[in-house]
Amino acid sequence: MKKTDNQVYQFKITLKRVRPPIWRRIQVPETYTFWDLHVAIQDAMDWSDYHLHQFELVNPSTGIEMEIGIPEDEFESVFGRETL
C-alpha cells in the first residue's frame, strides 16, 4: 500500500494594533481541526489559553461566512468535525 503525503498549511499570525509588530509563522498538517490550530497558535505565542477565540471564514464558492470557536455554544462538536 502506497503511503500518501498530507498537505501542510503555513500561517503567519500577526497581532493587530501592536508596536513593534509581533508575529509567528507556523506550519500545521491538513488533518488539524480548528481546535488543533487554536492550540498551535497558543503554543507559538506562548499563551496560556485564558481568552475566548474565534475563526472567521468565508466560503470562496458561496460567499457564506462562518464563525468557529468560543463563544460558539457547540464548539466541541464543531471542532471535532471540521478540518483545515
BATI-819291 format. One record per residue (C-alpha): residue number from 1; residue in three letters; x negated, y negated, z negated. Coordinates in pm, whole numbers, plus 32768, in hexadecimal, padded with zeros to 4 digits. Layout:
<sites>
+-----+------+------+------+------+
!  nr ! rest !    u !    v !    w !
+-----+------+------+------+------+
! NUM !  ALA !    X !    Y !    Z !
...
+-----+------+------+------+------+
</sites>
This chain:
<sites>
+-----+------+------+------+------+
!  nr ! rest !    u !    v !    w !
+-----+------+------+------+------+
!   1 !  MET ! 8000 ! 8000 ! 8000 !
!   2 !  LYS ! 7F76 ! 7EAE ! 8064 !
!   3 !  LYS ! 7F66 ! 7DA8 ! 7F54 !
!   4 !  THR ! 7FFF ! 7C5B ! 7FB5 !
!   5 !  ASP ! 7F61 ! 7B17 ! 7F46 !
!   6 !  ASN ! 803E ! 7A22 ! 7E8E !
!   7 !  GLN ! 8040 ! 78B3 ! 7EE7 !
!   8 !  VAL ! 7FA5 ! 77BA ! 7DF8 !
!   9 !  TYR ! 8037 ! 765E ! 7DC8 !
!  10 !  GLN ! 7F5C ! 7539 ! 7D67 !
!  11 !  PHE ! 7FEC ! 7411 ! 7CAA !
!  12 !  LYS ! 7F5C ! 72C3 ! 7C45 !
!  13 !  ILE ! 800D ! 724F ! 7B09 !
!  14 !  THR ! 7FEC ! 70DA ! 7AC4 !
!  15 !  LEU ! 8076 ! 701E ! 7998 !
!  16 !  LYS ! 813B ! 6EEB ! 79FE !
!  17 !  ARG ! 8100 ! 6D8F ! 796F !
!  18 !  VAL ! 7FB6 ! 6DF1 ! 78C9 !
!  19 !  ARG ! 7E6B ! 6D3D ! 78F8 !
!  20 !  PRO ! 7D6D ! 6DBF ! 7935 !
!  21 !  PRO ! 7E16 ! 6ECC ! 7A06 !
!  22 !  ILE ! 7E39 ! 701F ! 795F !
!  23 !  TRP ! 7E68 ! 7149 ! 7A45 !
!  24 !  ARG ! 7E24 ! 72BC ! 7A62 !
!  25 !  ARG ! 7E17 ! 73A6 ! 7B8C !
!  26 !  ILE ! 7E9A ! 7506 ! 7B54 !
!  27 !  GLN ! 7ECE ! 7639 ! 7C2A !
!  28 !  VAL ! 7FE1 ! 7734 ! 7BE1 !
!  29 !  PRO ! 805A ! 786E ! 7C93 !
!  30 !  GLU ! 819E ! 7864 ! 7D59 !
!  31 !  THR ! 822F ! 7962 ! 7C67 !
!  32 !  TYR ! 8234 ! 7861 ! 7B4D !
!  33 !  THR ! 8387 ! 77F3 ! 7ACE !
!  34 !  PHE ! 83C9 ! 7689 ! 7A77 !
!  35 !  TRP ! 8398 ! 76E9 ! 790B !
!  36 !  ASP ! 823E ! 7772 ! 7965 !
!  37 !  LEU ! 81F1 ! 762D ! 7A1E !
!  38 !  HIS ! 825F ! 7566 ! 78ED !
!  39 !  VAL ! 8173 ! 7632 ! 7811 !
!  40 !  ALA ! 8054 ! 7607 ! 790B !
!  41 !  ILE ! 8085 ! 748C ! 7905 !
!  42 !  GLN ! 8090 ! 748E ! 7788 !
!  43 !  ASP ! 7F4A ! 7554 ! 777F !
!  44 !  ALA ! 7E9D ! 7478 ! 7882 !
!  45 !  MET ! 7EF5 ! 733B ! 77C3 !
!  46 !  ASP ! 7EA4 ! 73DB ! 7671 !
!  47 !  TRP ! 8003 ! 738A ! 75FA !
!  48 !  SER ! 80C3 ! 7446 ! 74EC !
!  49 !  ASP ! 821E ! 745A ! 758E !
!  50 !  TYR ! 82C3 ! 735A ! 74A8 !
!  51 !  HIS ! 839D ! 72AF ! 75AF !
!  52 !  LEU ! 84B8 ! 7302 ! 769A !
!  53 !  HIS ! 845B ! 7335 ! 7804 !
!  54 !  GLN ! 8509 ! 733D ! 7952 !
!  55 !  PHE ! 84B3 ! 738E ! 7ABC !
!  56 !  GLU ! 8576 ! 72D1 ! 7BC8 !
!  57 !  LEU ! 8584 ! 7379 ! 7D1C !
!  58 !  VAL ! 8622 ! 732D ! 7E6C !
!  59 !  ASN ! 8673 ! 7446 ! 7F5E !
!  60 !  PRO ! 85DA ! 73CC ! 80A7 !
!  61 !  SER ! 86DF ! 7487 ! 8175 !
!  62 !  THR ! 8815 ! 7407 ! 80C4 !
!  63 !  GLY ! 87A2 ! 72D0 ! 800A !
!  64 !  ILE ! 8847 ! 735C ! 7ED1 !
!  65 !  GLU ! 879B ! 72F0 ! 7D8F !
!  66 !  MET ! 8761 ! 73E2 ! 7C70 !
!  67 !  GLU ! 86DB ! 73AE ! 7B11 !
!  68 !  ILE ! 8636 ! 74C6 ! 7A4D !
!  69 !  GLY ! 85B8 ! 74AF ! 78E9 !
!  70 !  ILE ! 8615 ! 7444 ! 778E !
!  71 !  PRO ! 8718 ! 73AA ! 774C !
!  72 !  GLU ! 87BE ! 74A0 ! 783F !
!  73 !  ASP ! 88B1 ! 7567 ! 7768 !
!  74 !  GLU ! 8864 ! 76B4 ! 7804 !
!  75 !  PHE ! 86F0 ! 7681 ! 783A !
!  76 !  GLU ! 8688 ! 77E1 ! 77E1 !
!  77 !  SER ! 875F ! 7880 ! 78ED !
!  78 !  VAL ! 86E7 ! 7783 ! 79EF !
!  79 !  PHE ! 8579 ! 77A6 ! 7993 !
!  80 !  GLY ! 8593 ! 791D ! 799E !
!  81 !  ARG ! 8619 ! 7923 ! 7B06 !
!  82 !  GLU ! 8585 ! 7801 ! 7BC5 !
!  83 !  THR ! 8423 ! 7814 ! 7C4D !
!  84 !  LEU ! 8350 ! 7708 ! 7CED !
+-----+------+------+------+------+
</sites>
